Amino acid sequence: MYERILVPMDGSKNAHAALDEAIRLAQKLGAKLFIVAVASDQTYAHYGAEFGNEIVTHFKKAASKFLDGAVQEVKDAGIPVETHFMTGLAKPSIAQTFPEKLHTDLTVIGRSGVHGLGRAIMGSTTSYVVHHSETSVLVVD
């Protein structure tokens, strides 16, 4: 059925719930997990302050921390795992770029992530992935 499962992580509670579900699925199916994180490479300008490279650097450090924790959980469960980090736009990266690049056949994603303000302004990443993914998508609540 599913052999290569993509799990996008952003450090949120919902992303962790998706990881837990992906671990259960991988154990039952004998699948490999691909845990990914995406940091936006866009420049942000809010209230007269501009943020760019320093935010990407912060995202990379934060992603490294939660990816390391996720990998340990997956390895403890005896499941093969790879992690991938990229800078870019999260929505198309999760919906198209990673599935094509990693040849995944299922994406397991939390219902929402850590960026409530961004979701209000730009829309839900999960919703985008559901509507534009190249693979099947399981949304975990």
C-alpha positions in Angstrom: 0.0 0.0 0.0 2.1 2.9 1.2 5.9 2.5 1.3 7.3 6.0 1.5 5.5 8.4 3.9 6.2 12.1 4.0 5.7 13.9 7.3 6.2 17.7 7.4 7.2 19.1 10.8 7.2 22.6 12.1 7.6 21.9 15.8 3.9 22.3 16.5 1.7 20.0 18.6 -0.3 19.0 15.5 2.8 18.2 13.5 3.9 15.9 16.4 0.4 14.2 16.3 1.0 13.6 12.6 4.4 12.1 13.3 2.8 9.7 15.9 0.2 8.6 13.4 2.9 8.2 10.7 4.9 6.0 13.0 1.9 3.8 13.7 1.2 3.5 9.9 4.9 2.8 9.1 5.0 0.0 11.7 1.9 -1.6 10.2 2.9 -1.2 6.6 6.6 -1.6 6.8 7.1 1.9 5.3 9.9 4.4 5.5 9.3 7.9 6.9 10.6 11.1 5.3 10.5 13.9 7.8 10.8 17.3 6.3 10.9 20.9 7.3 10.7 24.1 5.2 11.8 27.6 6.2 10.5 30.4 4.2 13.2 32.3 2.3 10.9 35.3 1.8 11.7 38.7 3.4 9.2 39.8 6.0 8.4 43.4 6.6 6.2 44.2 9.6 5.7 47.4 11.5 8.6 49.1 9.8 11.1 46.3 10.6 12.5 44.0 7.9 13.5 40.4 8.6 15.2 38.1 6.2 18.4 36.0 6.6 18.3 36.1 10.4 14.9 34.5 10.5 16.0 31.8 8.1 19.0 31.1 10.3 16.6 30.9 13.3 14.3 28.5 11.4 17.2 26.3 10.5 18.3 26.0 14.1 14.8 25.3 15.3 14.1 22.8 12.6 17.3 21.0 13.4 16.2 20.6 17.0 12.7 19.2 16.3 13.9 17.1 13.4 16.6 15.5 15.6 13.9 14.7 18.2 11.6 13.3 15.6 14.3 11.1 14.1 15.0 9.6 17.5 11.4 8.7 18.0 11.2 7.0 14.7 14.5 5.1 15.2 13.3 4.0 18.6 10.2 2.6 16.9 12.5 0.6 14.5 11.4 2.5 11.4 13.8 3.6 8.6 13.8 7.4 8.4 15.4 10.3 6.4 15.2 14.0 7.2 15.2 16.8 4.7 15.3 20.6 5.2 14.9 23.3 2.6 14.3 27.0 2.3 11.5 28.0 0.1 7.7 28.2 0.2 6.2 25.5 2.5 3.0 24.9 0.6 4.3 23.9 -2.8 7.3 22.2 -1.2 5.2 19.9 0.9 2.5 19.4 -1.8 4.7 18.9 -4.8 8.5 19.3 -4.5 9.2 16.8 -1.7 6.8 14.1 -3.0 8.4 14.3 -6.4 12.0 14.5 -5.1 11.6 11.8 -2.5 9.1 9.6 -4.4 6.7 9.5 -1.5 3.2 8.0 -1.8 1.5 9.4 1.3 1.7 12.7 3.2 0.7 12.7 6.8 0.2 16.2 8.1 -1.2 18.0 11.1 -4.4 20.0 10.7 -2.6 23.2 11.4 0.9 24.4 12.4 2.6 27.1 14.5 1.9 30.2 12.4 -1.6 31.4 13.2 -1.1 34.9 11.9 0.4 33.6 8.6 -2.5 31.2 8.3 -5.0 34.1 8.8 -3.3 36.1 6.1 -2.1 33.5 3.6 -4.3 30.5 4.3 -3.7 27.1 5.8 -0.7 25.0 4.6 -2.7 21.9 5.3 -5.6 23.0 3.2 -3.2 23.8 0.3 -1.5 20.4 0.6 -4.9 18.6 0.6 -6.0 20.5 -2.6 -2.6 20.4 -4.5 -0.7 17.3 -3.4 0.8 14.9 -5.9 0.0 12.1 -3.4 -2.6 10.9 -1.0 -2.9 13.0 2.2 -3.9 12.0 5.7 -4.8 15.0 7.9 -4.3 14.3 11.6 -6.3 16.2 14.2 
